[in-house]
């Protein structure tokens, strides 16, 4: 127990800490904190325990954001480790926990520390990560705790012998693919530690237990770096996607709905500012904790840790119609976004990438470090959402950035670096150092655009993704150089074709799917509620999509599903995103038909589905034509 946390029970805490405890078993809570500031239920802080985590797991972690190291289950591991360490007789810890620590980037310091502090580690990975979809989800198998869990689950035994540890022997076992929950529980029920077939692992210097990284990867040029000491990067600046912390309010398929929702929320917020000011003025000391006053009804507002302090400061907000811009909420899924520094929780560097609606730009969005999604990349020419891949995070590497100047906009020439748009000067984001490097290898005619497209081509190469799969999960991409000018030109040409295809998906030729329509082809025939696959008997038929009760699309080639983005196919993203959704907390409706109505194209969604079939087939055709990755020495 934490003596600072429980001072009123200090004598009991001291007495308990004096006990010679040698065995600790349990199933610690998995909570990483409240899901919304509207909950008003933040995790309790434990000063002594958190300081111990900071000095061990966090200190040895290579991650930038280490917040997840203070999850409840990791706190339990740290507490139990400290407790066992006080016994001169050693001890054993047996926990059933979230298994994210086994392979996550942030937990590298935890893994290093466990190996140092114990003599033997037995880790049984029961899988069950349902923050995936499709084939990956099926491989992960059943959720061990049923509907109450979506995370990987692991059984871990930590053994500490009397005296100091000289380093642990690490034993690992994966329960296997495609097992149901019942099958997993049956296997565990009859398992015996001494009789199980364990694989002994040797941890890598970077703290990897499984999926160990490739030593060559560090020698390649990083896409970008926040470390000022990095000598050369491909891009000078990059940014996380937009983190709103109130997606249902700031995003919608309807621009009208965004305006109405945000006007309503801003009015409610301003009312809370006034109410708080009145209550504070009425208190004797003139001080009042804003957290205890604000109305947290999610039907009226979505709070965040960045918005609540504005109430205490008396900052009123004003609705601005010009804040409505187009954004990429998910792959091939555009929304209207209310882009505002005060009402978006984190905008990161996006204001330097898309400073005004007229300041055009494009770039590549990649899965972030430690993402729970398979490595993916997609070019976009609008603001990407942080959870663009469905959850977790990502990073956006733009072709250009903008710097604020006193210049005047040139209405006739907005596409070249150096031009001024609404007082912002466009700057080439491909670094001089990397351009010089590529010219030295492939000739003086190489341009920044060539480098950009080469990068996009390489990031799609199957052998690049396979060879460096572990690295791409735990670090941002690094780009190797191919050994010949011919291969450079091939990758650059492929990247250019892919970028044009992916950013221009709304104008791709619709694939000739057959339409089976009941009734007249009026506007109602193309409105969607939720698409589903067809059925062939009891089996799912993915060559058929039931668009609505009147329309079926047939003839979808099976190979179109090979184009994967995150844990879904491109077609899967269309089916998942283009359905009517109602946010449970706010009751806000997001109807994709509104987008079709507002752009004046009743067939927008059905034609988009056909276009994405084309995009998928063409993408895989280009990817399969890429040369093998012959790297320069």
C-alpha positions as CSV (number, residue, x, y, z in Angstrom):
1,X,0.0,0.0,0.0
2,X,1.1,3.6,-0.6
3,X,2.0,5.3,2.7
4,X,1.5,8.8,1.1
5,X,-1.9,7.8,-0.3
6,X,-3.2,6.4,3.0
7,X,-1.7,8.6,5.7
8,X,-4.8,8.2,8.0
9,X,-4.1,4.4,8.1
10,X,-0.3,4.8,8.3
11,X,0.2,2.5,11.3
12,X,-1.7,-0.3,9.5
13,X,0.2,0.3,6.3
14,X,3.5,0.2,8.0
15,X,2.6,-3.0,9.8
16,X,1.4,-4.7,6.6
17,X,4.6,-3.7,4.8
18,X,6.6,-5.3,7.6
19,X,5.0,-8.7,6.9
20,X,7.2,-11.3,5.1
21,X,5.0,-11.8,2.0
22,X,6.4,-14.3,-0.5
23,X,3.5,-15.2,-2.8
24,X,1.2,-12.7,-4.6
25,X,-1.5,-13.9,-7.0
26,X,-4.4,-12.0,-8.6
27,X,-6.2,-10.6,-11.6
28,X,-5.4,-6.8,-11.3
29,X,-7.8,-4.3,-12.9
30,X,-7.0,-3.2,-16.4
31,X,-8.3,0.4,-16.2
32,X,-6.1,3.0,-17.9
33,X,-8.3,5.9,-16.9
34,X,-11.7,7.4,-17.5
35,X,-12.9,7.2,-21.1
36,X,-14.3,10.8,-21.1
37,X,-14.0,13.9,-19.0
38,X,-17.8,13.7,-18.8
39,X,-17.3,10.7,-16.4
40,X,-15.7,12.9,-13.7
41,X,-14.0,9.7,-12.5
42,X,-10.2,10.0,-12.9
43,X,-7.9,7.3,-11.7
44,X,-6.4,7.8,-8.3
45,X,-2.7,8.8,-8.1
46,X,-0.3,6.8,-5.9
47,X,2.8,9.0,-5.4
48,X,5.2,6.4,-4.0
49,X,4.2,3.7,-6.4
50,X,4.2,6.0,-9.4
51,X,7.6,7.3,-8.5
52,X,8.8,3.7,-8.5
53,X,7.4,3.2,-12.0
54,X,9.0,6.4,-13.1
55,X,12.4,5.2,-11.8
56,X,12.2,1.8,-13.5
57,X,9.7,1.0,-16.3
58,X,9.4,4.6,-17.5
59,X,13.1,5.5,-17.2
60,X,14.1,2.5,-19.3
61,X,11.3,2.9,-21.9
62,X,12.2,4.3,-25.3
63,X,8.6,5.6,-25.9
64,X,7.8,9.3,-26.0
65,X,4.3,9.0,-24.4
66,X,4.6,6.8,-21.3
67,X,1.1,7.3,-19.9
68,X,0.1,3.7,-20.4
69,X,2.9,2.6,-17.9
70,X,0.6,3.9,-15.2
71,X,-2.3,1.6,-16.1
72,X,-3.7,-0.2,-13.1
73,X,-2.4,-3.6,-14.0
74,X,1.1,-2.3,-14.5
75,X,0.9,-0.5,-11.2
76,X,0.0,-3.9,-9.7
77,X,3.1,-5.5,-11.2
78,X,5.3,-2.8,-9.9
79,X,3.7,-3.0,-6.4
80,X,4.0,-6.8,-6.3
81,X,7.6,-6.7,-7.5
82,X,8.5,-4.1,-4.8
83,X,6.7,-6.2,-2.2
84,X,8.5,-9.5,-3.0
85,X,11.8,-7.7,-3.2
86,X,11.6,-7.0,0.6
87,X,11.6,-10.7,1.4
88,X,15.1,-12.2,2.0
89,X,13.5,-15.6,1.0
90,X,12.4,-14.4,-2.5
91,X,9.0,-15.1,-3.8
92,X,6.5,-15.7,-6.6
93,X,4.0,-13.4,-8.4
94,X,1.2,-15.0,-10.4
95,X,-1.0,-12.5,-12.3
96,X,-3.6,-12.7,-15.0
97,X,-3.4,-9.4,-16.8
98,X,-3.8,-7.4,-20.0
99,X,-1.1,-8.9,-22.2
100,X,-0.3,-5.7,-24.0
101,X,3.0,-5.5,-22.2
102,X,4.4,-8.5,-24.0
103,X,5.1,-6.7,-27.3
104,X,4.2,-3.0,-26.9
105,X,6.7,-0.3,-27.6
106,X,5.9,1.6,-24.4
107,X,6.5,-1.5,-22.2
108,X,10.1,-2.1,-23.4
109,X,11.3,-0.6,-20.1
110,X,9.0,-2.9,-18.1
111,X,10.2,-6.0,-20.0
112,X,13.9,-5.0,-19.4
113,X,13.2,-4.4,-15.7
114,X,11.4,-7.7,-15.2
115,X,14.3,-9.6,-16.7
116,X,16.7,-7.8,-14.3
117,X,14.6,-8.1,-11.2
118,X,13.6,-11.8,-11.4
119,X,15.3,-15.1,-11.9
120,X,12.6,-16.8,-14.0
121,X,9.6,-15.5,-16.0
122,X,6.9,-17.7,-17.4
123,X,4.6,-15.9,-19.8
124,X,1.5,-17.7,-21.3
125,X,-0.1,-15.6,-24.0
126,X,-3.8,-16.4,-24.2
127,X,-4.3,-13.9,-27.1
128,X,-7.9,-12.6,-27.7
129,X,-7.0,-9.1,-28.9
130,X,-10.3,-7.9,-30.4
131,X,-9.1,-4.4,-31.2
132,X,-8.5,-6.0,-34.5
133,X,-10.9,-7.0,-37.3
134,X,-11.3,-9.5,-40.1
135,X,-8.8,-12.3,-40.4
136,X,-6.6,-10.9,-37.6
137,X,-9.5,-11.0,-35.2
138,X,-10.3,-14.6,-36.1
139,X,-6.7,-15.6,-35.5
140,X,-6.7,-14.0,-32.1
141,X,-9.7,-16.2,-31.1
142,X,-12.1,-15.9,-28.3
143,X,-12.1,-13.3,-25.6
144,X,-10.9,-15.1,-22.4
145,X,-13.2,-12.9,-20.2
146,X,-16.1,-12.9,-22.7
147,X,-17.8,-9.6,-23.4
148,X,-15.9,-8.0,-20.6
149,X,-12.6,-7.9,-22.4
150,X,-11.2,-6.8,-25.8
151,X,-7.5,-7.0,-24.9
152,X,-4.9,-9.7,-25.1
153,X,-4.8,-11.7,-21.9
154,X,-1.7,-13.2,-20.4
155,X,-0.8,-15.4,-17.4
156,X,2.6,-14.4,-16.0
157,X,4.6,-16.1,-13.3
158,X,7.5,-14.1,-11.9
159,X,10.0,-16.0,-9.8
160,X,12.6,-14.4,-7.5
161,X,15.1,-16.5,-5.7
162,X,16.7,-15.5,-2.3
163,X,19.4,-12.9,-2.8
164,X,19.8,-10.6,-5.8
165,X,18.8,-11.6,-9.3
166,X,21.5,-12.1,-12.0
167,X,18.9,-12.0,-14.7
168,X,15.9,-14.0,-15.6
169,X,15.5,-17.0,-17.8
170,X,12.5,-16.2,-20.0
171,X,9.9,-18.9,-20.9
172,X,7.1,-18.1,-23.4
173,X,4.1,-19.9,-24.8
174,X,1.5,-18.8,-27.2
175,X,-1.8,-20.6,-26.9
176,X,-2.4,-20.7,-30.7
177,X,-4.6,-19.3,-33.4
178,X,-8.3,-19.6,-34.1
179,X,-9.3,-21.0,-30.6
180,X,-12.6,-20.2,-29.1
181,X,-12.9,-18.9,-25.5
182,X,-14.1,-22.3,-24.4
183,X,-11.2,-24.1,-26.0
184,X,-8.7,-21.7,-24.4
185,X,-10.2,-22.2,-20.9
186,X,-10.2,-26.0,-21.4
187,X,-6.5,-25.9,-22.3
188,X,-5.6,-23.7,-19.3
189,X,-7.7,-25.8,-16.9
190,X,-5.5,-28.9,-17.7
191,X,-2.2,-27.1,-18.0
192,X,0.7,-27.7,-15.7
193,X,3.7,-25.3,-15.6
194,X,6.2,-28.2,-15.4
195,X,4.6,-30.1,-18.2
196,X,3.9,-27.4,-20.7
197,X,6.2,-27.0,-23.7
198,X,7.8,-23.6,-23.2
199,X,10.0,-21.7,-25.6
200,X,13.0,-20.1,-24.0
201,X,13.6,-16.6,-25.3
202,X,16.6,-14.4,-25.3
203,X,15.5,-10.8,-24.9
204,X,17.0,-8.3,-27.4
205,X,19.1,-5.3,-26.3
206,X,16.0,-3.2,-27.1
207,X,13.8,-5.2,-24.7
208,X,12.0,-7.2,-27.3
209,X,10.7,-10.6,-26.1
210,X,8.8,-11.7,-29.2
211,X,8.8,-10.1,-32.7
212,X,12.3,-8.9,-32.3
213,X,13.4,-6.0,-34.4
214,X,15.9,-6.1,-37.4
215,X,19.3,-4.7,-36.6
216,X,19.7,-3.2,-40.1
217,X,16.6,-1.0,-39.7
218,X,18.4,1.6,-37.5
219,X,20.8,2.3,-40.4
220,X,18.1,3.7,-42.7
221,X,16.9,7.2,-42.9
222,X,13.9,7.9,-40.6
223,X,10.8,9.5,-42.1
224,X,11.0,12.1,-39.3
225,X,12.3,12.6,-35.9
226,X,11.5,14.8,-32.8
227,X,15.1,14.4,-31.7
228,X,17.0,17.5,-32.7
229,X,20.2,15.4,-32.7
230,X,19.1,13.3,-35.7
231,X,21.4,14.2,-38.5
232,X,19.1,13.4,-41.5
233,X,15.4,12.7,-42.0
234,X,13.2,12.5,-45.1
235,X,10.6,15.0,-43.8
236,X,11.4,18.1,-41.8
237,X,8.1,18.2,-39.9
238,X,5.3,15.7,-39.2
239,X,2.3,15.6,-37.0
240,X,-0.1,13.3,-35.3
241,X,-3.6,13.3,-36.7
242,X,-6.3,15.5,-35.1
243,X,-7.4,14.5,-31.6
244,X,-10.8,16.1,-30.9
245,X,-11.9,14.2,-27.8
246,X,-15.4,15.0,-29.0
247,X,-15.7,13.3,-32.4
248,X,-19.5,13.1,-32.4
249,X,-19.7,16.8,-32.1
250,X,-16.9,18.1,-34.3
251,X,-17.2,15.5,-37.1
252,X,-20.3,14.6,-39.2
253,X,-21.3,13.6,-42.7
254,X,-23.4,16.7,-42.7
255,X,-21.9,20.2,-42.7
256,X,-25.3,21.5,-41.5
257,X,-25.3,19.0,-38.6
258,X,-21.7,20.1,-37.5
259,X,-22.8,23.8,-37.5
260,X,-25.9,23.0,-35.4
261,X,-24.2,20.7,-33.0
262,X,-21.2,23.0,-32.4
263,X,-23.4,26.1,-32.0
264,X,-25.5,24.2,-29.4
265,X,-22.4,23.0,-27.5
266,X,-20.7,26.4,-27.6
267,X,-23.9,28.0,-26.2
268,X,-24.0,25.5,-23.4
269,X,-20.3,25.9,-22.7
270,X,-20.7,29.7,-22.5
271,X,-23.6,29.2,-20.1
272,X,-21.3,27.1,-17.9
273,X,-18.7,29.9,-18.0
274,X,-21.2,32.4,-16.7
275,X,-22.7,30.0,-14.1
276,X,-19.2,29.2,-12.7
277,X,-18.3,32.9,-12.5
278,X,-21.5,33.6,-10.6
279,X,-20.9,30.8,-8.1
280,X,-17.3,31.6,-7.6
281,X,-18.1,35.3,-6.9
282,X,-20.6,34.1,-4.3
283,X,-18.1,32.0,-2.4
284,X,-16.4,33.6,0.6
285,X,-12.8,33.1,-0.6
286,X,-13.7,33.7,-4.2
287,X,-12.2,30.2,-5.0
288,X,-14.2,27.3,-6.4
289,X,-13.1,24.0,-8.0
290,X,-14.4,24.1,-11.5
291,X,-14.5,20.2,-11.6
292,X,-17.2,20.2,-8.9
293,X,-19.4,22.7,-10.7
294,X,-19.6,22.0,-14.4
295,X,-22.6,20.1,-15.8
296,X,-21.3,16.9,-17.3
297,X,-24.5,15.9,-19.2
298,X,-23.1,14.3,-22.4
299,X,-26.3,15.3,-24.3
300,X,-25.2,19.0,-24.0
301,X,-21.4,18.9,-24.2
302,X,-18.3,16.7,-24.4
303,X,-15.7,17.9,-21.9
304,X,-11.9,17.4,-22.2
305,X,-9.0,18.2,-19.9
306,X,-8.1,21.1,-22.3
307,X,-11.6,22.6,-22.3
308,X,-12.5,22.5,-18.6
309,X,-9.7,24.9,-17.5
310,X,-11.1,27.5,-20.0
311,X,-14.2,27.7,-17.9
312,X,-12.2,28.5,-14.8
313,X,-10.4,31.3,-16.8
314,X,-13.7,32.7,-18.0
315,X,-12.9,32.2,-21.6
316,X,-16.0,32.4,-23.7
317,X,-16.1,30.8,-27.2
318,X,-17.7,32.0,-30.4
319,X,-19.0,29.8,-33.3
320,X,-17.2,30.3,-36.6
321,X,-18.7,29.0,-39.8
322,X,-15.2,29.2,-41.4
323,X,-13.9,26.5,-39.0
324,X,-15.9,23.9,-41.0
325,X,-13.4,22.0,-43.3
326,X,-13.2,18.6,-45.0
327,X,-11.3,16.0,-43.2
328,X,-10.4,12.3,-43.6
329,X,-12.1,10.6,-40.7
330,X,-11.3,7.1,-41.8
331,X,-9.9,5.6,-45.0
332,X,-11.9,6.8,-48.0
333,X,-14.4,8.4,-45.6
334,X,-14.6,12.2,-45.6
335,X,-16.4,14.2,-43.0
336,X,-17.0,17.9,-42.3
337,X,-14.7,18.8,-39.3
338,X,-15.0,21.8,-37.0
339,X,-11.3,22.6,-37.0
340,X,-10.7,24.9,-34.0
341,X,-7.7,25.1,-31.6
342,X,-10.0,25.6,-28.6
343,X,-12.5,22.9,-29.3
344,X,-10.2,20.3,-30.7
345,X,-8.3,18.7,-27.8
346,X,-5.0,18.5,-29.7
347,X,-4.2,19.9,-33.2
348,X,-0.5,19.1,-32.9
349,X,1.3,20.6,-36.0
350,X,-1.7,20.5,-38.3
351,X,-2.0,24.3,-38.4
352,X,1.4,24.4,-40.1
353,X,0.2,21.8,-42.6
354,X,-3.4,23.0,-43.3
355,X,-3.3,26.6,-42.0
356,X,-6.4,27.8,-44.1
357,X,-9.0,26.1,-46.3
358,X,-7.2,27.5,-49.4
359,X,-3.8,26.2,-48.4
360,X,-3.8,22.9,-50.2
361,X,-1.5,20.1,-49.2
362,X,-1.1,16.3,-49.2
363,X,0.9,13.7,-47.5
364,X,1.1,10.2,-46.2
365,X,-0.6,8.9,-43.0
366,X,1.1,5.9,-41.4
367,X,0.1,3.8,-38.4
368,X,1.7,5.2,-35.2
369,X,4.2,3.7,-32.9
370,X,2.7,0.9,-30.9
371,X,-0.5,0.9,-32.9
372,X,-2.9,-2.0,-32.4
373,X,-3.4,-2.1,-36.1
374,X,-1.1,-3.8,-38.8
375,X,1.2,-1.4,-40.5
376,X,-0.6,0.7,-43.1
377,X,-0.1,3.9,-45.1
378,X,-2.5,6.0,-47.1
379,X,-2.0,9.3,-49.0
380,X,-4.6,12.0,-48.3
381,X,-5.0,15.7,-49.2
382,X,-7.1,16.7,-46.2
383,X,-6.7,16.7,-42.4
384,X,-6.5,13.1,-41.0
385,X,-8.0,12.0,-37.7
386,X,-5.7,10.6,-35.0
387,X,-7.7,7.3,-35.0
388,X,-7.8,7.2,-38.8
389,X,-7.1,3.5,-38.7
390,X,-10.1,2.9,-36.4
391,X,-8.3,3.2,-33.1
392,X,-4.9,4.0,-31.6
393,X,-2.9,6.7,-33.5
394,X,-1.0,7.6,-36.6
395,X,1.5,10.2,-37.9
396,X,1.1,12.4,-41.0
397,X,4.1,13.3,-43.2
398,X,3.1,16.2,-45.4
399,X,4.6,17.1,-48.8
400,X,4.8,20.8,-47.7
401,X,4.4,22.9,-44.6
402,X,3.5,26.6,-44.3
403,X,5.1,29.5,-42.5
404,X,3.2,32.6,-41.5
405,X,4.4,35.7,-43.5
406,X,3.3,39.2,-44.4
407,X,3.0,38.3,-48.0
408,X,-0.1,38.5,-50.1
409,X,-1.9,35.5,-51.7
410,X,-1.3,34.9,-55.4
411,X,-4.7,33.8,-56.7
412,X,-3.1,32.4,-59.9
413,X,-0.2,30.4,-58.6
414,X,-0.9,28.4,-55.4
415,X,0.8,25.2,-56.2
416,X,4.5,25.8,-56.1
417,X,6.7,25.9,-53.0
418,X,7.4,29.4,-51.9
419,X,4.1,30.8,-53.0
420,X,2.0,32.7,-50.5
421,X,-1.5,31.6,-49.6
422,X,-3.6,33.7,-47.2
423,X,-0.4,35.1,-45.7
424,X,1.2,31.6,-45.3
425,X,4.3,30.7,-47.4
426,X,4.5,27.2,-48.6
427,X,7.8,25.4,-47.7
428,X,9.2,22.1,-49.2
429,X,9.0,19.5,-46.4
430,X,11.5,17.1,-48.0
431,X,14.8,18.0,-46.3
432,X,17.7,19.4,-48.2
433,X,19.9,16.7,-46.7
434,X,17.9,13.8,-48.0
435,X,17.5,15.4,-51.4
436,X,21.3,15.8,-51.7
437,X,21.7,12.2,-50.6
438,X,19.3,10.9,-53.2
439,X,20.9,13.0,-55.9
440,X,24.3,11.7,-55.0
441,X,23.0,8.2,-55.5
442,X,20.5,8.5,-58.4
443,X,21.5,11.7,-60.3
444,X,21.0,15.5,-60.1
445,X,17.7,15.3,-61.9
446,X,16.0,13.7,-58.8
447,X,13.4,16.1,-57.4
448,X,11.7,16.3,-54.0
449,X,8.5,14.9,-55.6
450,X,10.5,11.9,-56.8
451,X,11.7,11.3,-53.2
452,X,8.2,11.7,-51.8
453,X,6.8,9.2,-54.3
454,X,9.7,6.8,-53.8
455,X,8.9,6.7,-50.1
456,X,5.2,6.0,-50.8
457,X,6.2,3.2,-53.1
458,X,8.6,1.6,-50.7
459,X,6.1,1.8,-47.8
460,X,3.8,-0.4,-50.0
461,X,6.5,-3.0,-50.9
462,X,5.5,-6.4,-49.5
463,X,9.1,-7.5,-48.8
464,X,9.7,-4.2,-46.9
465,X,6.7,-4.8,-44.7
466,X,7.6,-8.4,-44.1
467,X,11.3,-7.9,-43.4
468,X,10.7,-5.0,-41.0
469,X,7.3,-5.9,-39.5
470,X,8.5,-5.8,-35.9
471,X,10.3,-2.5,-36.5
472,X,7.2,-0.9,-38.1
473,X,5.1,-1.9,-35.1
474,X,7.5,-0.3,-32.5
475,X,9.1,2.7,-34.4
476,X,8.2,5.0,-37.2
477,X,9.3,3.9,-40.7
478,X,12.8,4.3,-41.9
479,X,13.5,4.3,-45.6
480,X,16.3,2.2,-47.2
481,X,17.8,3.1,-50.5
482,X,17.6,0.7,-53.4
483,X,20.8,-0.3,-55.2
484,X,20.0,1.0,-58.7
485,X,18.6,4.0,-60.5
486,X,16.2,1.7,-62.3
487,X,14.7,0.4,-59.1
488,X,14.5,3.9,-57.6
489,X,12.6,5.1,-60.7
490,X,10.3,2.1,-60.5
491,X,9.4,2.7,-56.9
492,X,9.0,6.4,-57.5
493,X,6.7,5.8,-60.5
494,X,4.7,3.3,-58.5
495,X,4.4,5.6,-55.6
496,X,3.2,8.4,-57.8
497,X,0.6,6.2,-59.4
498,X,-0.6,5.0,-56.0
499,X,-0.8,8.5,-54.5
500,X,-2.8,9.7,-57.4
501,X,-5.1,6.7,-57.1
502,X,-5.6,7.0,-53.4
503,X,-6.1,10.8,-53.2
504,X,-8.3,10.8,-56.3
505,X,-10.5,7.9,-55.2
506,X,-13.7,9.9,-55.7
507,X,-13.0,10.2,-59.4
508,X,-11.8,6.6,-60.1
509,X,-13.7,4.7,-62.7
510,X,-16.5,2.8,-61.0
511,X,-16.0,-0.9,-61.3
512,X,-18.8,-2.5,-63.4
513,X,-20.7,-4.3,-60.6
514,X,-24.1,-5.5,-61.5
515,X,-27.0,-3.7,-59.8
516,X,-30.1,-5.7,-58.9
517,X,-32.6,-3.0,-58.2
518,X,-36.2,-3.5,-57.1
519,X,-38.3,-0.5,-58.3
520,X,-37.4,2.7,-60.0
521,X,-33.9,4.2,-59.7
522,X,-35.0,7.1,-57.6
523,X,-33.0,8.8,-54.9
524,X,-34.4,6.6,-52.2
525,X,-33.0,3.5,-54.1
526,X,-29.5,4.7,-53.2
527,X,-29.9,5.6,-49.6
528,X,-28.1,3.3,-47.2
529,X,-28.7,2.3,-43.6
530,X,-26.1,-0.6,-43.2
531,X,-24.6,-2.7,-46.0
532,X,-24.1,-6.4,-45.5
533,X,-22.6,-9.3,-47.5
534,X,-24.8,-11.7,-49.4
535,X,-25.4,-15.3,-48.4
536,X,-24.8,-18.5,-50.3
537,X,-26.8,-20.9,-48.1
538,X,-25.3,-20.4,-44.7
539,X,-22.0,-19.1,-46.0
540,X,-21.1,-15.4,-46.5
541,X,-20.8,-14.5,-50.1
542,X,-18.4,-11.6,-50.4
543,X,-19.0,-11.3,-54.1
544,X,-22.4,-9.8,-53.2
545,X,-23.2,-6.7,-51.1
546,X,-26.7,-6.1,-50.0
547,X,-26.7,-2.3,-50.3
548,X,-30.3,-1.8,-48.9
549,X,-33.6,-3.6,-49.0
550,X,-34.0,-2.6,-52.7
551,X,-30.5,-2.8,-54.1
552,X,-27.9,-5.6,-54.4
553,X,-24.5,-5.3,-56.0
554,X,-23.0,-8.4,-57.4
555,X,-19.7,-9.5,-59.2
556,X,-17.2,-8.2,-56.6
557,X,-13.9,-9.9,-57.4
558,X,-12.5,-11.7,-54.4
559,X,-9.0,-10.3,-55.1
560,X,-10.4,-6.8,-54.4
561,X,-10.4,-7.7,-50.7
562,X,-6.6,-8.1,-50.8
563,X,-6.1,-4.4,-50.4
564,X,-5.9,-4.0,-46.6
565,X,-5.8,-0.8,-44.6
566,X,-5.3,-1.4,-40.9
567,X,-7.4,-4.4,-39.9
568,X,-10.0,-4.0,-42.8
569,X,-10.1,-4.1,-46.5
570,X,-10.7,-0.9,-48.4
571,X,-14.2,-2.3,-49.2
572,X,-14.7,-3.2,-45.6
573,X,-14.0,0.4,-44.6
574,X,-16.8,1.6,-47.0
575,X,-19.2,-0.9,-45.5
576,X,-18.3,0.0,-41.9
577,X,-18.3,3.7,-42.3
578,X,-21.2,4.4,-44.7
579,X,-24.0,3.4,-42.3
580,X,-26.2,5.5,-40.1
581,X,-24.8,5.8,-36.6
582,X,-26.1,7.3,-33.4
583,X,-23.7,8.4,-30.7
584,X,-24.9,6.8,-27.5
585,X,-23.7,9.6,-25.2
586,X,-25.0,12.6,-27.1
587,X,-27.7,11.0,-29.3
588,X,-26.1,12.8,-32.3
589,X,-27.0,11.2,-35.6
590,X,-24.3,10.7,-38.3
591,X,-26.0,9.8,-41.5
592,X,-23.7,9.3,-44.5
593,X,-26.6,10.0,-46.9
594,X,-26.4,13.6,-45.8
595,X,-23.0,13.8,-47.5
596,X,-24.5,12.6,-50.7
597,X,-27.4,15.1,-50.3
598,X,-25.1,18.0,-49.7
599,X,-22.8,17.3,-52.6
600,X,-25.8,16.8,-54.8
601,X,-25.1,13.2,-55.8
602,X,-27.8,10.7,-54.8
603,X,-25.5,7.9,-56.1
604,X,-22.4,9.1,-54.3
605,X,-22.2,6.1,-51.9
606,X,-23.1,3.3,-54.3
607,X,-20.7,4.8,-56.9
608,X,-18.0,5.2,-54.2
609,X,-18.2,1.5,-53.4
610,X,-17.7,0.7,-57.1
611,X,-14.8,3.2,-57.2
612,X,-13.1,1.6,-54.2
613,X,-13.3,-1.8,-55.9
614,X,-11.4,-0.3,-58.8
615,X,-8.9,1.4,-56.4
616,X,-8.4,-1.9,-54.6
617,X,-7.7,-3.9,-57.7
618,X,-5.4,-1.2,-59.2
619,X,-3.5,-0.8,-55.9
620,X,-2.8,-4.5,-55.7
621,X,-1.8,-4.6,-59.4
622,X,0.8,-1.8,-58.8
623,X,2.0,-3.4,-55.6
624,X,2.6,-6.7,-57.3
625,X,4.5,-5.0,-60.0
626,X,7.1,-3.5,-57.6
627,X,10.6,-4.8,-58.0
628,X,12.1,-6.8,-55.2
629,X,13.8,-4.6,-52.5
630,X,17.5,-4.9,-53.5
631,X,19.1,-2.5,-51.0
632,X,22.3,-0.5,-51.4
633,X,25.1,-1.4,-49.1
